[in-house]
Amino acid sequence: MKGLFITFEGPDGSGKTSVATAVCEDLEKKGYQTVHTREPGGIEISEEIRNIILDPKNVMMDAKTEALLYAASRRQHLVEKVFPAVEAGKIVICERFLDSSLAYQGYGRQLGFDEVLSINLFAIDNTYPDMTIYLDVDEEVGLSRLSDREFKDRLDQESIDFHHRVSEGYREVLKRFSDRIRIVDASKPKEEVIAASEELILNLINDQTATAGR
């Protein structure tokens, strides 16, 4: 049976890494083969691109250059890691994907939602996740968590106005792609957020199994 491609999205400070890690560990204990990965990154080439994008010293990076680098990293990550794992029947859980570019570059950098979508549709061959779990957290809470980070990358260091625009971009993402996005309240205790996210994934697995058995 073909695997699944599931993404976690949400603003900075929403807890994507800790939740995705815990969910993968729980699914593995239940006997599912999972691949936990991230964007930008996940493979050597994409990690190198990540370092360029997020390095605080690269203050001269043009907004369109940034968007194109994200798309290039995404393409390589898909063909080298995601597609093979899904074809092998594994559950790929990825922190961030297309929706992050739409929010951060489309709105945060003010390049335009549809313009950034167009760049990325070329890169991903119109491949969308089977499901996206959006970890919803109050903007101020997320920014407060962000301020507590010991190391802040180039995007972390952006202005409050930038992060406000990113939040606006995510609201547009939620509206446009409501068919594949499931919202989880990330302000609740971490254990509850993990449980809610895992339940969504298990329901999707069950639905896929039932459909394949018809």
N, CA, C and O of each residue as an XYZ file, in Angstrom:
856
protein
N       0.845     -1.193      0.000
C       0.000      0.000      0.000
C       0.884      1.248      0.000
O       1.937      1.288      0.636
N       0.428      2.254     -0.726
C       1.167      3.501     -0.785
C       1.129      4.193      0.571
O       0.149      4.076      1.306
N       2.189      4.910      0.898
C       2.269      5.589      2.175
C       1.501      6.893      2.192
O       0.641      7.137      1.346
N       1.821      7.729      3.166
C       1.145      9.005      3.334
C       2.171     10.119      3.508
O       3.257      9.908      4.049
N       1.807     11.293      3.043
C       2.639     12.481      3.212
C       1.858     13.467      4.064
O       0.852     14.023      3.622
N       2.327     13.683      5.295
C       1.637     14.543      6.253
C       2.568     15.662      6.675
O       3.734     15.425      6.993
N       2.054     16.874      6.678
C       2.876     18.016      7.063
C       2.323     18.686      8.319
O       1.120     18.676      8.580
N       3.236     19.261      9.078
C       2.875     20.087     10.225
C       3.189     21.527      9.877
O       4.285     21.833      9.406
N       2.241     22.405     10.105
C       2.434     23.823      9.847
C       2.053     24.621     11.086
O       1.441     24.106     12.022
N       2.428     25.873     11.062
C       2.104     26.764     12.165
C       3.160     27.832     12.290
O       4.274     27.675     11.790
N       2.818     28.914     12.952
C       3.788     30.009     13.115
C       4.937     29.584     14.021
O       4.868     28.551     14.686
N       5.984     30.385     14.038
C       7.112     30.128     14.942
C       6.602     30.070     16.374
O       5.791     30.896     16.793
N       7.087     29.087     17.113
C       6.678     28.958     18.499
C       5.446     28.103     18.714
O       4.948     28.013     19.836
N       4.939     27.468     17.653
C       3.729     26.653     17.796
C       4.033     25.230     18.251
O       3.117     24.491     18.611
N       5.310     24.833     18.240
C       5.674     23.518     18.758
C       5.749     22.408     17.739
O       5.603     21.236     18.089
N       5.975     22.751     16.483
C       5.964     21.742     15.414
C       6.975     20.616     15.658
O       6.638     19.440     15.525
N       8.199     20.972     16.009
C       9.247     19.956     16.146
C       8.946     18.973     17.271
O       9.034     17.761     17.073
N       8.594     19.480     18.441
C       8.338     18.590     19.571
C       7.119     17.711     19.334
O       7.120     16.536     19.702
N       6.085     18.266     18.726
C       4.870     17.483     18.470
C       5.125     16.439     17.391
O       4.765     15.275     17.563
N       5.739     16.839     16.285
C       6.014     15.904     15.195
C       6.920     14.767     15.660
O       6.715     13.613     15.285
N       7.915     15.092     16.471
C       8.824     14.069     16.989
C       8.077     13.049     17.837
O       8.261     11.843     17.674
N       7.240     13.534     18.736
C       6.495     12.644     19.621
C       5.502     11.784     18.849
O       5.344     10.598     19.139
N       4.838     12.379     17.871
C       3.874     11.628     17.058
C       4.575     10.505     16.301
O       4.076      9.381     16.257
N       5.720     10.799     15.711
C       6.472      9.769     14.992
C       6.865      8.626     15.919
O       6.747      7.455     15.557
N       7.323      8.964     17.096
C       7.720      7.932     18.063
C       6.533      7.060     18.451
O       6.668      5.841     18.560
N       5.372      7.675     18.661
C       4.176      6.909     19.029
C       3.721      6.007     17.891
O       3.336      4.862     18.127
N       3.762      6.507     16.662
C       3.355      5.706     15.512
C       4.288      4.521     15.304
O       3.846      3.423     14.967
N       5.573      4.750     15.507
C       6.544      3.654     15.396
C       6.233      2.556     16.422
O       6.310      1.369     16.106
N       5.885      2.955     17.638
C       5.536      1.989     18.676
C       4.291      1.187     18.298
O       4.124      0.046     18.728
N       3.424      1.793     17.491
C       2.204      1.114     17.049
C       2.450      0.249     15.809
O       1.531     -0.390     15.298
N       3.696      0.237     15.334
C       4.047     -0.627     14.218
C       4.077      0.010     12.850
O       4.238     -0.682     11.845
N       3.925      1.327     12.797
C       3.958      2.019     11.507
C       5.382      2.477     11.194
O       6.118      2.907     12.083
N       5.753      2.380      9.931
C       7.055      2.896      9.494
C       6.910      4.379      9.192
O       6.108      4.773      8.345
N       7.683      5.189      9.879
C       7.576      6.625      9.676
C       8.911      7.218      9.254
O       9.974      6.655      9.514
N       8.831      8.355      8.605
C      10.011      9.153      8.264
C       9.741     10.563      8.764
O       8.813     11.225      8.301
N      10.545     11.017      9.699
C      10.397     12.365     10.250
C      11.420     13.265      9.578
O      12.621     12.997      9.629
N      10.948     14.326      8.951
C      11.855     15.198      8.221
C      11.413     16.653      8.386
O      10.439     16.940      9.082
N      12.132     17.555      7.746
C      11.812     18.968      7.913
C      12.145     19.760      6.659
O      12.890     19.311      5.788
N      11.568     20.948      6.600
C      11.890     21.912      5.549
C      12.236     23.255      6.178
O      11.686     23.620      7.218
N      13.153     23.993      5.543
C      14.056     23.473      4.510
C      15.051     22.511      5.147
O      15.444     22.687      6.301
N      15.448     21.514      4.406
C      16.405     20.536      4.919
C      15.956     19.116      4.662
O      15.283     18.833      3.671
N      16.335     18.223      5.565
C      15.930     16.831      5.465
C      16.885     15.934      4.711
O      16.923     14.726      4.946
N      17.655     16.511      3.810
C      18.692     15.803      3.060
C      19.878     16.755      2.906
O      19.754     17.953      3.162
N      21.013     16.226      2.491
C      22.240     17.026      2.508
C      22.136     18.308      1.676
O      22.459     19.392      2.160
N      21.689     18.181      0.432
C      21.610     19.369     -0.436
C      20.669     20.413      0.160
O      20.992     21.600      0.197
N      19.509     19.965      0.623
C      18.519     20.890      1.172
C      18.974     21.503      2.491
O      18.638     22.647      2.796
N      19.738     20.740      3.272
C      20.290     21.305      4.509
C      21.303     22.403      4.201
O      21.383     23.398      4.922
N      22.074     22.225      3.134
C      23.032     23.263      2.740
C      22.300     24.526      2.307
O      22.719     25.639      2.624
N      21.193     24.341      1.575
C      20.385     25.497      1.176
C      19.788     26.161      2.412
O      19.724     27.387      2.497
N      19.348     25.338      3.376
C      18.797     25.860      4.625
C      19.807     26.779      5.316
O      19.458     27.861      5.788
N      21.052     26.334      5.366
C      22.079     27.125      6.032
C      22.243     28.487      5.371
O      22.461     29.492      6.047
N      22.137     28.512      4.055
C      22.256     29.781      3.325
C      21.065     30.686      3.643
O      21.234     31.873      3.919
N      19.863     30.114      3.600
C      18.645     30.901      3.816
C      18.600     31.501      5.218
O      18.266     32.674      5.388
N      18.937     30.695      6.215
C      18.707     31.094      7.601
C      19.908     31.736      8.288
O      19.795     32.211      9.418
N      21.052     31.752      7.618
C      22.239     32.347      8.224
C      22.009     33.844      8.464
O      21.752     34.587      7.516
N      22.099     34.292      9.720
C      21.831     35.704     10.036
C      22.727     36.692      9.295
O      22.377     37.864      9.160
N      23.876     36.228      8.816
C      24.786     37.173      8.153
C      24.343     37.500      6.728
O      24.835     38.459      6.134
N      23.411     36.705      6.170
C      22.990     36.928      4.786
C      21.892     37.987      4.699
O      20.795     37.736      4.200
N      22.221     39.167      5.195
C      21.237     40.251      5.273
C      20.902     40.849      3.903
O      19.896     41.544      3.759
N      21.737     40.584      2.909
C      21.514     41.151      1.590
C      20.630     40.267      0.697
O      20.388     40.605     -0.462
N      20.158     39.161      1.224
C      19.381     38.250      0.387
C      18.080     38.901     -0.089
O      17.300     39.424      0.706
N      17.876     38.855     -1.377
C      16.666     39.389     -1.989
C      15.486     38.480     -1.673
O      15.656     37.268     -1.545
N      14.297     39.049     -1.546
C      13.103     38.277     -1.188
C      12.792     37.196     -2.222
O      12.411     36.081     -1.864
N      12.957     37.531     -3.524
C      12.683     36.533     -4.562
C      13.738     35.430     -4.550
O      13.428     34.264     -4.797
N      14.969     35.798     -4.266
C      16.026     34.790     -4.135
C      15.663     33.818     -3.018
O      15.796     32.604     -3.170
N      15.205     34.366     -1.893
C      14.805     33.537     -0.761
C      13.693     32.565     -1.161
O      13.762     31.377     -0.849
N      12.681     33.067     -1.846
C      11.556     32.218     -2.257
C      12.014     31.113     -3.204
O      11.563     29.972     -3.101
N      12.900     31.453     -4.116
C      13.400     30.459     -5.074
C      14.273     29.410     -4.394
O      14.235     28.236     -4.762
N      15.056     29.828     -3.409
C      15.883     28.872     -2.669
C      15.007     27.886     -1.891
O      15.303     26.692     -1.850
N      13.951     28.376     -1.287
C      13.020     27.479     -0.595
C      12.419     26.467     -1.569
O      12.324     25.279     -1.262
N      12.016     26.947     -2.745
C      11.413     26.055     -3.742
C      12.422     25.023     -4.232
O      12.070     23.861     -4.436
N      13.670     25.434     -4.424
C      14.711     24.508     -4.873
C      14.987     23.441     -3.812
O      15.101     22.255     -4.120
N      15.089     23.879     -2.577
C      15.289     22.945     -1.473
C      14.133     21.953     -1.390
O      14.337     20.756     -1.190
N      12.921     22.469     -1.546
C      11.704     21.630     -1.481
C      11.702     20.574     -2.583
O      11.359     19.417     -2.342
N      12.080     20.974     -3.773
C      12.098     20.032     -4.907
C      13.051     18.866     -4.639
O      12.687     17.702     -4.804
N      14.265     19.192     -4.226
C      15.262     18.150     -4.000
C      14.845     17.225     -2.868
O      15.036     16.011     -2.944
N      14.283     17.798     -1.830
C      13.802     17.029     -0.676
C      12.706     16.047     -1.098
O      12.685     14.897     -0.659
N      11.812     16.512     -1.942
C      10.725     15.649     -2.419
C      11.249     14.453     -3.205
O      10.922     13.305     -2.906
N      12.066     14.740     -4.211
C      12.484     13.659     -5.116
C      13.471     12.707     -4.459
O      13.526     11.529     -4.811
N      14.250     13.208     -3.508
C      15.277     12.378     -2.892
C      14.784     11.632     -1.650
O      15.271     10.546     -1.340
N      13.823     12.216     -0.947
C      13.419     11.601      0.325
C      11.926     11.301      0.429
O      11.543     10.181      0.765
N      11.089     12.280      0.145
C       9.652     12.112      0.377
C       9.019     11.120     -0.585
O       8.382     10.160     -0.153
N       9.188     11.342     -1.886
C       8.561     10.455     -2.872
C       8.964      8.994     -2.683
O       8.089      8.128     -2.675
N      10.260      8.682     -2.529
C      10.650      7.279     -2.348
C      10.038      6.653     -1.096
O       9.629      5.492     -1.117
N       9.975      7.424     -0.003
C       9.421      6.888      1.242
C       7.930      6.600      1.112
O       7.450      5.570      1.585
N       7.205      7.499      0.480
C       5.761      7.292      0.281
C       5.512      6.087     -0.619
O       4.619      5.281     -0.357
N       6.301      5.968     -1.673
C       6.160      4.823     -2.569
C       6.459      3.509     -1.858
O       5.918      2.463     -2.216
N       7.329      3.572     -0.841
C       7.680      2.380     -0.069
C       6.651      2.071      1.015
O       6.828      1.127      1.785
N       5.584      2.856      1.081
C       4.522      2.601      2.035
C       4.721      3.222      3.401
O       4.028      2.859      4.351
N       5.654      4.151      3.516
C       5.938      4.769      4.814
C       5.094      6.035      5.022
O       4.578      6.631      4.077
N       4.978      6.412      6.287
C       4.284      7.649      6.637
C       5.334      8.739      6.816
O       6.133      8.700      7.752
N       5.323      9.692      5.923
C       6.286     10.796      5.999
C       5.640     11.944      6.755
O       4.576     12.435      6.377
N       6.294     12.364      7.824
C       5.819     13.497      8.610
C       6.860     14.600      8.504
O       7.997     14.455      8.954
N       6.449     15.691      7.904
C       7.388     16.774      7.577
C       6.994     18.069      8.275
O       5.846     18.508      8.210
N       7.966     18.663      8.939
C       7.758     19.988      9.530
C       7.919     21.039      8.435
O       9.015     21.258      7.917
N       6.837     21.664      8.104
C       6.740     22.711      7.079
C       6.767     22.126      5.668
O       7.383     21.095      5.397
N       6.065     22.838      4.785
C       6.060     22.501      3.360
C       5.593     23.749      2.620
O       5.902     24.868      3.031
N       4.871     23.566      1.562
C       4.420     24.654      0.703
C       3.773     25.804      1.472
O       4.043     26.971      1.189
N       2.922     25.478      2.442
C       2.152     26.507      3.144
C       3.049     27.528      3.840
O       2.688     28.698      3.960
N       4.223     27.079      4.299
C       5.151     28.009      4.936
C       5.629     29.071      3.952
O       5.728     30.247      4.301
N       5.923     28.659      2.735
C       6.363     29.627      1.722
C       5.256     30.626      1.409
O       5.516     31.819      1.248
N       4.037     30.143      1.325
C       2.911     31.035      1.036
C       2.752     32.080      2.132
O       2.459     33.243      1.855
N       2.948     31.655      3.386
C       2.798     32.581      4.508
C       4.012     33.495      4.665
O       3.871     34.709      4.808
N       5.214     32.895      4.637
C       6.426     33.668      4.929
C       6.896     34.515      3.747
O       7.250     35.681      3.922
N       6.900     33.940      2.559
C       7.350     34.715      1.404
C       6.186     35.429      0.707
O       6.311     36.581      0.291
N       5.069     34.736      0.588
C       3.915     35.356     -0.060
C       3.403     36.561      0.688
O       3.145     37.610      0.097
N       3.252     36.406      2.014
C       2.734     37.502      2.843
C       3.846     38.208      3.625
O       3.934     39.436      3.605
N       4.689     37.439      4.310
C       5.742     38.061      5.107
C       6.647     38.950      4.275
O       6.942     40.084      4.652
N       7.092     38.415      3.122
C       7.957     39.183      2.217
C       7.163     40.002      1.202
O       7.731     40.766      0.422
N       5.853     39.830      1.226
C       4.942     40.589      0.361
C       5.203     40.350     -1.133
O       5.100     41.263     -1.952
N       5.545     39.098     -1.462
C       5.759     38.744     -2.871
C       4.456     38.370     -3.571
O       4.398     38.315     -4.800
N       3.430     38.116     -2.798
C       2.142     37.735     -3.376
C       1.878     36.245     -3.219
O       2.731     35.417     -3.537
N       0.708     35.916     -2.734
C       0.329     34.523     -2.479
C       0.387     33.692     -3.753
O       1.022     32.638     -3.790
N      -0.283     34.175     -4.800
C      -0.361     33.405     -6.042
C       0.985     33.330     -6.758
O       1.283     32.335     -7.418
N       1.795     34.372     -6.629
C       3.114     34.359     -7.250
C       3.997     33.279     -6.617
O       4.675     32.534     -7.325
N       3.986     33.198     -5.300
C       4.784     32.180     -4.612
C       4.204     30.791     -4.849
O       4.950     29.820     -4.969
N       2.896     30.691     -4.917
C       2.265     29.405     -5.226
C       2.705     28.914     -6.598
O       2.983     27.727     -6.770
N       2.771     29.802     -7.567
C       3.172     29.432     -8.926
C       4.588     28.875     -8.969
O       4.844     27.861     -9.618
N       5.510     29.543     -8.273
C       6.901     29.060     -8.203
C       6.940     27.645     -7.652
O       7.665     26.787     -8.155
N       6.158     27.417     -6.625
C       6.211     26.146     -5.924
C       5.467     25.026     -6.639
O       5.858     23.864     -6.531
N       4.424     25.345     -7.352
C       3.722     24.299     -8.106
C       4.648     23.695     -9.154
O       4.575     22.498     -9.431
N       5.516     24.514     -9.737
C       6.527     24.007    -10.668
C       7.489     23.077     -9.936
O       7.870     22.028    -10.457
N       7.875     23.469     -8.733
C       8.852     22.687     -7.977
C       8.289     21.358     -7.479
O       9.007     20.359     -7.437
N       7.023     21.339     -7.105
C       6.463     20.140     -6.466
C       5.613     19.291     -7.401
O       5.037     18.291     -6.971
N       5.524     19.675     -8.683
C       4.700     18.916     -9.634
C       3.269     18.761     -9.129
O       2.669     17.693     -9.252
N       2.730     19.833     -8.561
C       1.355     19.833     -8.047
C       1.118     18.793     -6.958
O      -0.008     18.330     -6.776
N       2.167     18.424     -6.237
C       2.041     17.459     -5.141
C       1.661     18.182     -3.856
O       2.395     19.047     -3.378
N       0.517     17.823     -3.309
C       0.088     18.367     -2.030
C       0.125     17.271     -0.970
O       0.038     16.090     -1.306
N       0.251     17.639      0.293
C       0.208     16.627      1.360
C      -1.148     15.931      1.393
O      -2.162     16.500      0.987
N      -1.153     14.697      1.880
C      -2.427     14.008      2.099
C      -3.206     14.698      3.209
O      -4.437     14.710      3.201
N      -2.487     15.267      4.154
C      -3.111     16.038      5.225
C      -2.079     16.986      5.825
O      -0.897     16.659      5.936
N      -2.551     18.156      6.205
C      -1.709     19.127      6.901
C      -2.325     19.405      8.259
O      -3.505     19.738      8.364
N      -1.513     19.265      9.296
C      -1.965     19.579     10.652
C      -1.419     20.958     11.015
O      -0.209     21.169     11.096
N      -2.330     21.872     11.226
C      -1.937     23.246     11.551
C      -2.018     23.442     13.053
O      -3.093     23.358     13.646
N      -0.875     23.702     13.661
C      -0.809     23.937     15.099
C      -1.109     25.414     15.361
O      -0.281     26.297     15.134
N      -2.311     25.636     15.841
C      -2.808     26.996     16.002
C      -2.463     27.538     17.384
O      -2.843     26.957     18.401
N      -1.756     28.629     17.412
C      -1.392     29.256     18.682
C      -1.550     30.764     18.525
O      -1.298     31.321     17.456
N      -1.968     31.409     19.597
C      -2.112     32.858     19.578
C      -0.799     33.503     19.151
O       0.278     33.099     19.591
N      -0.901     34.490     18.308
C       0.296     35.124     17.733
C       1.251     35.629     18.809
O       2.465     35.465     18.691
N       0.712     36.231     19.837
C       1.565     36.774     20.895
C       2.262     35.668     21.677
O       3.409     35.825     22.098
N       1.568     34.551     21.869
C       2.169     33.412     22.568
C       3.333     32.864     21.754
O       4.405     32.586     22.291
N       3.108     32.712     20.438
C       4.158     32.214     19.559
C       5.375     33.107     19.554
O       6.507     32.625     19.606
N       5.149     34.418     19.491
C       6.260     35.370     19.485
C       6.995     35.364     20.825
O       8.210     35.556     20.873
N       6.259     35.145     21.904
C       6.885     35.065     23.223
C       7.801     33.849     23.301
O       8.909     33.929     23.832
N       7.329     32.715     22.765
C       8.157     31.506     22.751
C       9.386     31.718     21.875
O      10.480     31.249     22.188
N       9.182     32.435     20.769
C      10.284     32.709     19.848
C      11.370     33.549     20.528
O      12.563     33.322     20.326
N      10.944     34.508     21.322
C      11.911     35.397     21.988
C      12.767     34.656     23.009
O      13.845     35.119     23.381
N      12.277     33.495     23.461
C      13.017     32.715     24.455
C      14.108     31.841     23.825
O      14.924     31.264     24.544
N      14.131     31.740     22.502
C      15.130     30.902     21.848
C      16.532     31.479     22.037
O      16.754     32.684     21.922
N      17.462     30.582     22.328
C      18.850     31.016     22.539
C      19.473     31.494     21.235
O      20.153     32.519     21.200
N      19.231     30.730     20.145
C      19.752     31.132     18.830
C      18.593     31.509     17.927
O      17.637     30.748     17.780
N      18.680     32.671     17.328
C      17.633     33.129     16.422
C      18.199     33.228     15.011
O      19.193     33.915     14.779
N      17.550     32.525     14.058
C      18.034     32.563     12.679
C      17.567     33.847     11.996
O      16.952     34.713     12.617
N      17.874     33.946     10.711
C      17.610     35.196      9.980
C      16.133     35.567      9.976
O      15.795     36.747     10.071
N      15.241     34.570      9.867
C      13.812     34.859      9.859
C      13.282     35.126     11.259
O      12.371     35.934     11.439
N      13.854     34.443     12.253
C      13.456     34.701     13.638
C      13.689     36.159     14.007
O      12.939     36.741     14.791
N      14.737     36.740     13.433
C      15.141     38.100     13.784
C      14.355     39.181     13.047
O      14.609     40.372     13.224
N      13.394     38.755     12.213
C      12.607     39.748     11.472
C      11.723     40.567     12.412
O      11.536     40.218     13.578
N      11.194     41.642     11.886
C      10.393     42.575     12.680
C       9.049     41.965     13.091
O       8.595     40.968     12.530
N       8.435     42.600     14.089
C       7.100     42.173     14.520
C       6.112     42.293     13.360
O       5.231     41.447     13.203
N       6.257     43.336     12.553
C       5.355     43.522     11.405
C       5.452     42.343     10.444
O       4.441     41.894      9.905
N       6.659     41.844     10.230
C       6.859     40.673      9.366
C       6.078     39.491      9.913
O       5.364     38.824      9.164
N       6.201     39.222     11.199
C       5.520     38.080     11.794
C       4.004     38.268     11.812
O       3.261     37.291     11.728
N       3.545     39.498     11.921
C       2.107     39.765     11.806
C       1.617     39.410     10.399
O       0.548     38.823     10.237
N       2.402     39.768      9.397
C       2.016     39.448      8.014
C       2.014     37.934      7.787
O       1.162     37.409      7.071
N       2.975     37.238      8.403
C       3.016     35.775      8.290
C       1.728     35.172      8.853
O       1.160     34.255      8.259
N       1.278     35.674      9.974
C       0.030     35.191     10.571
C      -1.145     35.427      9.633
O      -2.027     34.579      9.496
N      -1.144     36.574      8.999
C      -2.194     36.884      8.018
C      -2.117     35.904      6.845
O      -3.140     35.451      6.332
N      -0.895     35.588      6.433
C      -0.710     34.636      5.343
C      -1.240     33.261      5.690
O      -1.856     32.599      4.855
N      -1.006     32.830      6.910
C      -1.526     31.525      7.336
C      -3.048     31.510      7.352
O      -3.664     30.489      7.047
N      -3.654     32.636      7.707
C      -5.123     32.699      7.668
C      -5.634     32.498      6.242
O      -6.666     31.861      6.031
N      -4.910     33.040      5.271
C      -5.278     32.842      3.871
C      -5.058     31.386      3.456
O      -5.872     30.819      2.727
N      -3.964     30.782      3.915
C      -3.701     29.373      3.635
C      -4.836     28.503      4.164
O      -5.322     27.617      3.460
N      -5.258     28.753      5.404
C      -6.332     27.968      6.015
C      -7.632     28.091      5.227
O      -8.403     27.136      5.129
N      -7.862     29.258      4.675
C      -9.079     29.483      3.902
C      -9.016     28.785      2.547
O      -9.990     28.168      2.114
N      -7.882     28.882      1.888
C      -7.753     28.328      0.530
C      -7.645     26.808      0.507
O      -8.117     26.168     -0.433
N      -7.037     26.234      1.515
C      -6.781     24.791      1.505
C      -7.473     24.080      2.666
O      -6.915     23.167      3.273
N      -8.681     24.508      2.958
C      -9.422     23.951      4.090
C      -9.729     22.465      3.925
O      -9.984     21.772      4.910
N      -9.707     21.975      2.694
C     -10.038     20.564      2.454
C      -8.984     19.613      3.016
O      -9.319     18.496      3.412
N      -7.719     20.029      3.058
C      -6.663     19.123      3.534
C      -6.068     19.538      4.881
O      -5.238     18.814      5.432
N      -6.473     20.675      5.414
C      -5.891     21.177      6.656
C      -6.804     20.882      7.846
O      -8.010     21.127      7.811
N      -6.186     20.349      8.896
C      -6.891     20.105     10.157
C      -6.217     20.965     11.233
O      -4.993     20.960     11.364
N      -7.011     21.684     11.982
C      -6.483     22.624     12.970
C      -6.470     21.992     14.356
O      -7.468     21.427     14.803
N      -5.330     22.095     15.026
C      -5.174     21.610     16.395
C      -4.801     22.802     17.276
O      -3.904     23.574     16.939
N      -5.483     22.943     18.385
C      -5.214     24.038     19.323
C      -3.894     23.770     20.041
O      -3.823     22.927     20.935
N      -2.856     24.494     19.641
C      -1.514     24.272     20.195
C      -1.277     25.035     21.494
O      -0.174     24.998     22.040
N      -2.303     25.726     21.996
C      -2.161     26.408     23.280
C      -2.438     25.461     24.444
O      -2.168     25.795     25.598
N      -2.976     24.285     24.141
C      -3.265     23.294     25.172
C      -1.973     22.606     25.614
O      -0.942     22.757     24.958
N      -2.013     21.850     26.720
C      -0.811     21.117     27.150
C      -0.266     20.236     26.038
O      -1.024     19.674     25.247
N       1.059     20.121     25.985
C       1.704     19.410     24.877
C       1.163     18.006     24.682
O       0.999     17.565     23.545
N       0.885     17.299     25.758
C       0.390     15.926     25.652
C      -0.939     15.883     24.906
O      -1.191     14.958     24.134
N      -1.793     16.889     25.137
C      -3.081     16.950     24.450
C      -2.898     17.283     22.964
O      -3.610     16.754     22.111
N      -1.951     18.153     22.671
C      -1.680     18.517     21.274
C      -1.157     17.297     20.515
O      -1.561     17.045     19.380
N      -0.264     16.547     21.144
C       0.286     15.335     20.529
C      -0.827     14.318     20.283
O      -0.919     13.736     19.203
N      -1.668     14.112     21.292
C      -2.748     13.133     21.174
C      -3.730     13.512     20.067
O      -4.161     12.657     19.293
N      -4.078     14.793     19.997
C      -5.022     15.243     18.970
C      -4.431     15.079     17.572
O      -5.129     14.681     16.639
N      -3.147     15.386     17.431
C      -2.477     15.255     16.135
C      -2.398     13.792     15.715
O      -2.644     13.450     14.558
N      -2.050     12.936     16.671
C      -1.937     11.506     16.378
C      -3.282     10.913     15.989
O      -3.363     10.072     15.094
N      -4.326     11.352     16.659
C      -5.666     10.853     16.331
C      -6.053     11.189     14.896
O      -6.642     10.367     14.195
N      -5.721     12.392     14.469
C      -6.011     12.798     13.087
C      -5.287     11.899     12.089
O      -5.857     11.501     11.073
N      -4.035     11.585     12.385
C      -3.247     10.749     11.480
C      -3.780      9.323     11.460
O      -3.886      8.716     10.394
N      -4.112      8.788     12.617
C      -4.649      7.422     12.677
C      -5.988      7.322     11.948
O      -6.273      6.316     11.300
N      -6.800      8.359     12.056
C      -8.073      8.378     11.319
C      -7.831      8.371      9.812
O      -8.548      7.706      9.065
N      -6.821      9.114      9.374
C      -6.489      9.144      7.949
C      -5.995      7.776      7.482
O      -6.358      7.317      6.399
N      -5.167      7.126      8.301
C      -4.676      5.782      7.971
C      -5.852      4.809      7.852
O      -5.909      4.010      6.917
N      -6.777      4.879      8.790
C      -7.946      4.005      8.773
C      -8.809      4.247      7.545
O      -9.304      3.303      6.929
N      -8.987      5.522      7.192
C      -9.775      5.856      6.001
C      -9.116      5.302      4.751
O      -9.789      4.772      3.867
N      -7.777      5.429      4.681
C      -7.056      4.911      3.514
C      -7.173      3.391      3.428
O      -7.367      2.836      2.346
N      -7.054      2.727      4.571
C      -7.166      1.275      4.608
C      -8.550      0.811      4.184
O      -8.693     -0.165      3.447
N      -9.564      1.521      4.658
C     -10.939      1.158      4.307
C     -11.202      1.351      2.828
O     -11.880      0.543      2.192
N     -10.652      2.444      2.279
C     -10.831      2.718      0.849
C     -10.135      1.668      0.003
O     -10.673      1.226     -1.012
N      -8.936      1.266      0.417
C      -8.170      0.261     -0.343
C      -8.837     -1.110     -0.285
O      -8.665     -1.933     -1.184
N      -9.596     -1.345      0.777
C     -10.220     -2.661      0.929
C     -11.536     -2.815      0.198
O     -12.110     -3.904      0.161
N     -12.011     -1.737     -0.379
C     -13.304     -1.819     -1.111
C     -13.155     -2.541     -2.448
O     -14.133     -2.695     -3.179
